[in-house]
């Protein structure tokens, strides 16, 4: 059986008020009354988005997603970890930064790559 689609905002508001008054789930109510549940739900979502919820509009079953917020993370020094000295080696436009904790093999490989440039 083909279900009837909602044609206007006025009709959607009237039907959504009836759904709210019945206390039924919007999908179950729509099926019981020969209304296309997807059409009715689309009207409900569009009215909510426009801020036209007002009385009689069925509340959403799912909570709305909150907007993402940017949170700045600032590293803090850990007093129990000893500070590692940092060294910068500059040759022309090339810089290599390393610390006391470097591995000699790694630095030798990096310098070998730079030598080839």
C-alpha positions in Angstrom: 0.0 0.0 0.0 1.4 3.4 -1.0 1.6 5.9 1.8 0.7 9.5 1.4 3.5 12.1 1.3 3.2 15.4 3.2 2.7 18.3 0.7 2.9 21.4 2.9 4.3 22.9 6.1 0.8 23.4 7.4 -0.1 19.8 6.9 3.2 18.7 8.4 2.7 20.8 11.5 -0.9 19.5 11.9 0.2 15.9 11.6 3.2 16.4 13.9 1.0 17.9 16.6 -1.3 14.8 16.3 1.8 12.5 16.7 2.9 14.5 19.8 -0.6 14.3 21.3 -0.8 10.6 20.7 2.5 9.9 22.4 3.3 7.2 19.8 6.5 6.8 17.9 6.5 8.9 14.7 7.1 5.9 12.4 4.4 3.8 14.1 1.9 6.6 14.0 2.6 7.3 10.3 2.1 3.7 9.3 -1.2 3.5 11.3 -2.6 6.5 9.5 -1.3 5.8 5.9 1.3 8.6 6.0 4.8 8.2 4.6 6.9 8.2 7.7 10.0 9.3 5.9 8.2 12.3 4.5 6.8 13.2 7.9 10.2 12.8 9.6 11.9 14.9 6.9 9.4 17.7 7.6 10.1 17.4 11.3 13.8 17.6 10.8 13.5 20.6 8.5 11.2 22.4 10.9 13.7 21.8 13.7 16.6 23.0 11.7 14.8 26.2 10.9 14.1 26.7 14.5 10.4 26.4 14.0 10.0 23.7 16.5 7.4 25.4 18.7 4.6 23.4 20.4 3.4 20.2 18.8 6.6 19.3 17.0 7.8 15.9 18.0 11.0 15.9 20.0 13.9 14.0 18.4 14.5 10.5 19.6 18.3 10.9 19.4 20.2 13.7 21.2 21.7 16.3 18.9 25.4 16.2 18.2 27.2 19.2 19.8 29.5 21.3 17.7 33.1 20.4 17.9 35.2 22.7 19.9 38.9 23.4 19.5 40.9 22.7 22.6 44.4 23.9 22.8 46.7 21.4 24.4 49.8 22.9 26.0 52.6 20.5 27.0 53.8 20.8 30.5 57.3 19.9 31.6 57.6 16.8 33.7 59.9 17.5 36.6 60.9 13.9 37.1 62.3 13.6 33.6 65.8 15.2 33.2 66.0 17.9 30.5 67.9 16.9 27.5 70.2 19.5 25.9 69.5 20.3 22.3 72.1 21.1 19.7 71.7 22.6 16.2 74.3 22.0 13.5 74.1 24.4 10.6 75.9 24.0 7.4 74.8 26.5 4.8 71.0 26.4 4.5 70.8 22.9 6.2 70.1 22.5 9.9 70.3 19.3 11.9 69.0 19.3 15.5 69.9 16.6 17.9 70.1 16.1 21.7 72.3 14.3 24.2 70.1 11.3 23.8 70.9 10.9 20.0 72.2 7.6 18.6 75.5 8.0 16.8 74.5 5.6 14.1 71.4 7.7 13.3 73.3 11.0 13.2 76.0 9.4 11.0 73.3 8.2 8.5 71.6 11.6 8.5 74.9 13.4 7.8 75.7 10.9 5.1 72.4 11.7 3.4 73.1 15.4 3.7 76.6 15.0 2.3 75.0 13.5 -0.9 72.9 16.5 -1.5 
